[in-house]
Amino acid sequence: MTTVRRIGLLAAVMATLASGCACRDLTGRLAADVHVPERPVLMIFCDGVQKARFDQLLQAGRLPNIRRYLLNGGVEVRRATTIMPSITYAVTATLLTGRTPGHHGIVDNAYFDRHKLTYRDFESVHNYTHVVDDFQDRTLYEMAPDRYGASILLPNDRGARRSFNNVMKVGAAWFLGLMSAVDSLTTLRMEQLVREANRCGRWPDFILAYYPSADDVAHRCGADSEAYGDILIHHDLEVGRLMRFLEKNGLLEKYAVVWVTDHGHTVCRRGIQAGRLFREHLGIACVDSQYDEDDSRDAGRIEYFLRLRYIMTPYDRDTRRYADRVCFFRDKRCVVVPGGKRKISVHLRIGQDDWSKRPTYEQIQSFHAPAGGRFSDRLLAEESIGLVMIRDGSDAVHVFGKDGHGTISRTRSNGRPAYAYRIVEGADPLHYVDHSPAARLVGSGPHSGQAWQEATYETFYPDVIGQTVEMFEHFRTGDVGLAAPGSTRPGSWTSFRRSCP
């Protein structure tokens, strides 16, 4: 697309937003001869909803459309947990494939592939649509090729017959900070679906409409901010627009409407760049992300957008040959991948071993270990690290807290996995022993993943036992996982940031 056309498109989008039509009710009627499925499905995917804040607004009557159309007469799943890691690209791949990150391979919003020697960051404009290239499992659309599936704004759209994912149209609003307009543009796509249905004579069996703005505002302003409350209220308006549109077209009674989110939010008062943590605090040379997700505040959104689009690195799969990447990583021993501001994945290379060889537990613990100590001891000496998880082969993970050490192990019976969790020394790093339903399972078993999920749902680490071993099964997860402290006391370290070189 030429520069003139790009400028014209940007101007058209801005004119559309400025005109206020992004807030009006949807127009468009389906023609009488359009085939409508017997039980169509609409999935409304609102990214990054903190349940406590959502419930507060709901009880205050600030989300009337969600209450009227979804809760009244609907079913709410109250004791559900998300997957590990609870971050958008990983969860979305699970949502569309039914498999967990350790099995489908999209283990985060960014990952390091120790076989191809690539560091893929989906949060860059350069890479965000490549998620569909990086896993092989069939998506929901591909599982039902005879059905008409439509995807709105979600980059993970492989197999959808119709996909709306134009970075120029949505990106203009996004990088100018017009997040309510981004969500409004998602809703407006329904009008285009009507026009296309009237031409081809068929309405989609399944529509996935993605609303990213709540997550963006929570990361920038905090889930306790007025801005976050405002964007959730705006999302409620979008739900109302969708439901009234279906109602006017006589479709609402036919529809199964599913509203879902991928993760919540912890309010982070203080943070540290992941690369700086390793290089300056721990004294460990590392490769880390070339992007800083908080630069949007410091440098301005437009400059940040240009950085994301045009920065190239020696370890970018799309810009360097394999031989170049081999040369770059030849003397590297540690790769750090921050994700979601609450976790870091660490990939290690021991001695002269090839990068493709994953280190043993003993080798990991000897990496940069203090005299007479372990690597985990060195990590936990840092205030900003609250939990360390280290893989031990394919069926065990060691969990270290500030005051204790536990192990998670997996066994199989008739092809079904079961999990045991035992305290090795000191206090329980997951604090399950302080919660009676979970305490009954600690030191016994193995138990099913479902049993652990039900017993740990109300703890600070719900459903960790069953998911942790599965998460580490994929080599992209890394060898060590770090989590920020669970404490929310004033001044506590609660987040990790990406860092620029």
C-alpha positions in Angstrom: 0.0 0.0 0.0 1.4 3.4 -1.0 2.1 6.1 1.6 -0.7 8.3 0.1 -3.2 5.4 0.5 -2.1 4.7 4.0 -2.5 8.4 5.0 -5.9 8.4 3.3 -7.0 5.3 5.2 -5.7 6.8 8.5 -7.7 10.0 7.8 -10.8 8.0 7.0 -10.5 6.0 10.3 -10.0 9.1 12.3 -13.0 10.8 10.6 -15.1 7.8 11.4 -14.2 7.9 15.0 -14.6 11.7 15.3 -18.0 11.5 13.7 -19.3 9.6 16.7 -20.7 6.7 14.6 -18.6 4.4 16.7 -21.1 4.9 19.5 -24.4 4.5 17.7 -26.5 1.4 17.5 -25.6 -0.9 14.6 -27.6 -0.7 11.4 -28.2 -3.3 8.7 -30.8 -6.0 8.3 -30.3 -9.6 7.1 -32.2 -10.3 3.9 -35.0 -12.9 4.2 -33.1 -15.4 2.0 -30.0 -15.5 4.1 -29.4 -18.9 5.6 -29.0 -18.6 9.4 -27.7 -21.7 11.4 -30.0 -23.3 13.9 -27.7 -22.7 16.8 -25.1 -20.0 16.0 -22.5 -19.0 18.6 -21.1 -15.6 19.4 -18.0 -15.5 21.7 -17.3 -12.1 23.2 -13.7 -12.2 24.3 -12.8 -9.3 26.7 -9.1 -9.2 27.4 -7.8 -8.7 31.0 -10.8 -8.4 33.2 -10.1 -8.3 36.9 -13.0 -10.1 38.6 -13.1 -8.1 41.8 -13.4 -4.8 39.8 -15.9 -6.3 37.4 -18.1 -7.6 40.3 -17.9 -4.2 42.0 -19.2 -2.4 38.9 -21.8 -5.1 38.3 -23.2 -4.8 41.8 -23.2 -1.0 41.5 -25.4 -1.2 38.4 -22.7 0.1 36.1 -22.8 -2.9 33.7 -26.6 -3.0 32.9 -26.2 -4.7 29.5 -24.1 -7.5 30.7 -26.6 -8.1 33.5 -29.6 -7.9 31.3 -28.4 -9.9 28.3 -25.9 -12.3 29.8 -26.4 -12.8 33.5 -30.2 -12.7 33.7 -31.3 -16.1 32.5 -27.7 -17.1 31.7 -25.1 -19.3 33.5 -22.0 -18.0 35.2 -19.1 -20.3 35.8 -17.7 -19.1 39.2 -15.0 -21.6 40.0 -13.1 -21.5 36.7 -9.3 -21.0 36.5 -7.3 -19.9 33.5 -4.3 -21.7 32.1 -0.6 -21.3 33.0 0.8 -19.0 32.0 -2.2 -16.8 32.2 -1.2 -14.5 29.3 -3.2 -13.5 26.2 -1.5 -15.3 23.3 -1.1 -18.6 25.3 -4.7 -18.5 26.5 -6.0 -17.7 23.1 -4.3 -20.6 21.5 -5.8 -22.8 24.3 -9.2 -21.3 23.7 -9.1 -22.2 20.0 -7.4 -25.6 20.2 -8.5 -27.0 23.6 -4.9 -27.8 24.5 -2.7 -26.2 27.2 0.5 -24.1 26.3 2.9 -27.0 27.2 1.2 -29.0 24.4 0.3 -26.5 21.7 3.6 -24.5 22.1 2.4 -20.9 22.4 3.8 -20.6 25.9 3.7 -16.8 26.3 3.3 -13.5 24.5 7.0 -14.1 23.6 9.2 -17.1 23.6 12.7 -18.4 22.8 13.1 -21.4 20.6 16.3 -23.2 21.6 16.3 -25.3 18.4 15.7 -22.6 15.8 17.5 -20.0 18.0 14.7 -17.5 17.6 13.2 -15.0 20.0 9.7 -14.4 18.9 7.8 -11.5 20.4 4.1 -11.4 19.4 3.6 -8.0 21.0 5.5 -6.3 18.2 3.7 -5.1 15.1 6.3 -7.0 13.1 5.4 -10.4 14.6 1.9 -10.3 16.2 0.2 -12.1 13.3 2.8 -14.8 13.1 1.2 -16.7 16.0 -0.7 -18.8 13.5 2.6 -20.1 12.1 4.1 -21.2 15.4 1.7 -24.0 16.4 0.4 -27.0 14.5 -2.7 -28.0 16.5 -6.0 -27.6 14.7 -8.1 -24.5 15.7 -11.8 -24.5 16.3 -12.3 -23.3 12.8 -10.3 -26.2 11.3 -12.0 -28.8 13.4 -15.3 -27.8 11.8 -14.3 -27.0 8.2 -17.9 -27.2 7.0 -19.0 -24.4 9.3 -18.6 -20.7 8.6 -16.4 -19.2 11.2 -15.6 -15.4 11.5 -12.9 -13.8 13.6 -12.8 -10.2 14.6 -9.5 -8.5 15.5 -7.9 -11.7 16.9 -4.6 -12.5 15.2 -5.0 -16.2 16.0 -7.5 -16.7 13.1 -6.2 -19.7 11.2 -9.0 -21.6 9.5 -11.6 -18.8 9.8 -13.4 -18.2 6.6 -13.7 -14.5 7.4 -11.1 -12.6 9.4 -11.1 -8.9 10.3 -7.6 -8.0 11.4 -6.4 -4.9 9.6 -3.6 -3.2 11.6 -3.9 0.1 9.7 -7.6 0.5 10.6 -7.3 -0.6 14.2 -3.7 0.4 14.8 -4.5 4.1 14.1 -6.8 4.2 17.1 -4.7 1.9 19.3 -1.5 3.9 19.0 -3.2 7.2 19.5 -4.6 5.8 22.8 -8.2 5.8 21.7 -8.9 2.4 23.3 -12.7 2.8 23.5 -12.7 3.4 19.7 -10.7 0.1 19.2 -13.5 -1.8 20.9 -16.1 0.1 19.0 -14.5 -0.9 15.7 -14.7 -4.5 16.7 -18.5 -4.1 17.2 -18.9 -2.2 13.9 -17.6 -5.2 12.0 -21.0 -6.8 12.5 -22.4 -4.4 10.0 -19.9 -5.6 7.4 -20.8 -9.2 8.2 -24.4 -8.3 7.4 -23.5 -6.8 4.0 -21.5 -9.9 3.1 -24.2 -12.2 4.3 -26.7 -10.5 2.1 -24.4 -11.0 -0.8 -23.4 -14.6 -0.2 -26.7 -15.8 1.4 -25.1 -17.2 4.6 -24.6 -16.0 8.2 -21.7 -17.3 10.2 -22.1 -20.3 12.5 -19.5 -19.0 14.9 -18.3 -15.4 15.5 -15.4 -14.6 17.8 -15.3 -10.8 18.7 -12.1 -9.7 20.5 -12.1 -6.6 22.7 -8.5 -5.8 23.9 -8.9 -2.4 25.5 -9.5 -3.4 29.1 -6.2 -5.2 29.2 -4.3 -2.3 27.6 -5.8 0.2 30.1 -5.0 -2.0 33.1 -1.4 -2.4 32.1 -1.0 1.4 31.6 -3.1 2.8 34.4 -3.7 -0.1 36.8 -6.8 -2.2 37.4 -7.7 0.0 40.4 -7.8 3.2 38.3 -10.8 5.2 37.2 -9.7 4.7 33.6 -10.0 0.9 34.0 -13.5 1.2 35.4 -14.5 3.5 32.5 -13.2 1.0 29.9 -15.2 -1.8 31.5 -18.3 0.4 31.4 -17.6 1.1 27.8 -17.3 -2.6 27.1 -20.8 -3.0 28.6 -22.0 -0.5 26.0 -20.5 -2.6 23.3 -22.2 -5.7 24.6 -25.5 -3.8 24.5 -24.9 -2.8 20.9 -24.2 -6.4 19.9 -27.2 -7.8 21.7 -29.6 -5.1 20.3 -28.3 -5.8 16.8 -29.0 -9.5 17.2 -32.4 -8.7 18.7 -33.4 -6.4 15.8 -32.5 -9.1 13.3 -34.5 -11.7 15.2 -31.4 -13.7 16.0 -31.0 -13.2 19.8 -33.2 -16.2 20.8 -31.3 -18.5 18.4 -27.9 -17.4 19.7 -25.6 -19.1 22.3 -23.6 -16.1 23.6 -20.4 -16.9 25.5 -18.6 -14.1 27.3 -15.0 -14.9 28.3 -11.8 -13.3 29.5 -8.3 -14.7 29.6 -6.8 -13.4 32.8 -7.2 -10.9 35.6 -4.8 -8.2 36.8 -2.7 -7.6 39.9 -2.1 -4.0 40.8 1.7 -3.4 40.4 3.2 -0.5 42.3 6.8 -1.1 41.6 8.7 -3.0 38.9 12.1 -3.8 37.5 13.3 -4.5 34.0 13.9 -8.2 33.5 17.2 -7.8 31.7 18.4 -5.3 34.3 17.5 -7.7 37.1 19.8 -10.4 35.6 22.6 -8.2 34.4 22.9 -5.7 37.2 21.3 -7.3 40.3 22.3 -10.9 39.7 25.5 -10.3 37.6 24.4 -12.7 34.9 24.9 -11.9 31.3 21.7 -12.6 29.3 19.8 -12.1 26.1 16.4 -10.5 26.7 13.6 -8.8 24.8 14.4 -5.9 22.5 11.1 -4.2 23.3 10.0 -2.3 26.4 6.3 -2.6 26.9 6.2 0.5 29.1 7.9 2.8 26.5 4.4 3.8 25.3 4.3 6.0 28.4 7.8 7.4 28.1 8.4 7.9 24.4 4.9 8.5 23.1 2.7 6.0 21.4 3.6 6.9 17.8 7.3 6.6 18.4 6.7 3.3 20.3 4.7 2.0 17.3 7.6 2.8 14.9 10.1 1.1 17.2 8.0 -2.0 17.4 7.6 -2.1 13.6 11.1 -1.4 12.5 13.6 -2.6 15.2 15.5 -5.6 13.9 17.8 -7.8 16.0 20.4 -10.5 15.4 17.9 -13.1 16.8 14.8 -12.2 14.8 13.8 -15.1 12.7 12.3 -12.9 10.0 15.4 -10.8 9.5 18.4 -13.1 9.9 19.6 -16.3 8.4 20.1 -19.4 10.7 23.9 -19.1 10.4 23.7 -15.5 11.7 21.6 -16.7 14.7 24.1 -19.5 15.4 26.9 -17.0 15.5 25.0 -14.7 17.8 24.1 -17.3 20.3 27.4 -19.2 20.2 28.8 -17.5 23.3 25.4 -17.0 25.1 24.5 -19.0 28.2 21.2 -17.4 29.3 18.0 -16.2 27.6 15.4 -14.3 29.6 11.8 -14.0 28.5 9.5 -11.8 30.6 5.8 -12.3 30.3 2.8 -10.4 31.6 4.8 -8.4 34.2 4.5 -11.2 36.7 6.7 -14.0 35.4 10.0 -14.6 33.7 11.1 -17.7 31.8 14.8 -18.5 31.8 16.6 -20.7 29.2 20.0 -22.0 30.1 22.9 -23.5 28.2 25.5 -25.4 30.2 29.2 -25.4 29.2 29.8 -26.3 25.6 26.6 -28.1 25.1 24.5 -27.3 22.1 21.5 -25.0 22.7 19.2 -27.7 21.7 20.2 -29.8 24.7 18.1 -29.0 27.8 20.1 -29.0 31.0 19.4 -31.4 33.9 18.1 -30.2 37.3 21.6 -30.6 38.8 23.1 -28.5 36.0 20.5 -25.8 36.4 21.2 -25.6 40.2 24.9 -25.3 39.6 24.5 -22.4 37.1 26.0 -19.2 38.7 25.3 -20.8 42.1 26.7 -19.0 45.2 29.5 -20.8 47.2 27.9 -23.7 48.9 24.5 -22.9 47.5 22.2 -23.3 44.6 21.1 -21.2 41.6 17.6 -21.0 43.2 19.2 -19.5 46.4 20.9 -16.8 44.3 17.6 -16.0 42.6 15.5 -15.9 45.8 18.0 -13.5 47.4 16.5 -10.9 45.1 13.6 -9.0 46.6 11.8 -8.9 43.3 11.6 -12.7 43.0 9.0 -14.5 45.1 8.9 -18.0 43.6 11.3 -20.1 41.6 10.2 -23.2 39.6 12.8 -25.5 38.1 12.1 -28.4 35.8 13.5 -31.8 36.7 13.2 -34.1 33.7 9.8 -34.5 32.0 7.7 -35.4 35.1 8.8 -33.2 38.0 9.1 -29.6 38.9 10.8 -28.1 42.0 9.1 -25.1 43.6 11.2 -22.8 45.8 9.9 -19.9 48.0 11.8 -17.6 50.3 11.4 -20.0 53.2 10.8 -23.5 51.7 11.0 -26.0 48.9 8.4 -28.3 47.5 8.2 -30.8 44.5 5.5 -31.5 42.1 5.6 -34.9 40.3 3.5 -36.5 37.6 2.6 -40.1 37.1 0.3 -41.8 34.6 -2.3 -44.5 35.0 -4.2 -45.8 31.9 -3.0 -42.8 30.0 -4.4 -40.3 32.6 -2.0 -38.0 34.5 -2.1 -37.6 38.3 0.0 -35.3 40.4 1.6 -35.3 43.9 2.9 -32.3 45.8 5.3 -32.7 48.8 7.2 -30.3 51.0 10.9 -31.1 50.9 12.2 -28.5 53.4 11.0 -25.5 55.3 7.6 -23.8 54.7 5.2 -24.6 51.9 6.2 -22.2 49.1 2.6 -22.3 47.7 1.0 -21.9 51.2 -1.5 -24.8 50.5 -1.0 -26.1 54.0 -2.8 -22.9 55.2 -5.9 -23.8 53.3 -7.7 -27.0 54.6 -9.1 -28.3 51.3 -5.6 -28.1 49.7 -3.7 -29.2 52.8 -5.5 -32.5 52.7 -3.9 -33.3 49.3 -0.3 -32.1 50.2 2.0 -35.0 50.9 -0.5 -37.6 49.6 -1.7 -38.9 46.3 -1.1 -38.6 43.4 -4.4 -36.9 42.7 -6.1 -35.9 39.5 -5.7 -32.4 38.1 -9.4 -31.8 38.7 -9.0 -32.7 42.3 -6.1 -30.2 42.7 -8.1 -27.5 40.8 -11.1 -27.8 43.1 -8.9 -27.9 46.3 -6.8 -24.9 45.4 -9.3 -22.6 43.7 -9.5 -20.2 46.6 -5.8 -20.0 47.2 -3.3 -17.5 45.8 -1.9 -20.2 43.5 -5.0 -21.9 42.1 -4.6 -25.0 39.9 -0.8 -24.7 39.9 -0.1 -28.4 40.6 -1.7 -30.0 37.6 -0.6 -27.2 35.2 3.0 -26.7 36.1 4.4 -30.0 35.0 2.4 -29.7 31.8 3.7 -26.2 31.2 7.3 -27.2 31.4 6.8 -30.1 29.0 7.3 -27.8 26.0 10.9 -26.7 25.4 9.8 -23.1 24.7 8.7 -22.7 28.3 12.4 -22.7 29.4 14.2 -24.4 32.3 13.4 -22.0 35.1 10.3 -20.0 35.8 10.3 -16.9 38.1 7.3 -15.3 39.7 7.0 -11.9 41.3 6.1 -11.9 45.0 2.5 -12.4 46.0 2.6 -9.6 48.6 0.7 -6.4 47.9 2.2 -4.5 50.8 3.2 -0.9 49.9 6.5 -0.7 48.2 6.7 -4.4 47.4 8.2 -5.6 44.2 5.3 -6.9 42.1 6.2 -6.7 38.4 8.8 -7.5 35.8 9.2 -5.3 32.7 10.9 -6.0 29.4 14.0 -4.0 28.6 15.7 -2.4 25.7 19.3 -3.1 24.9 
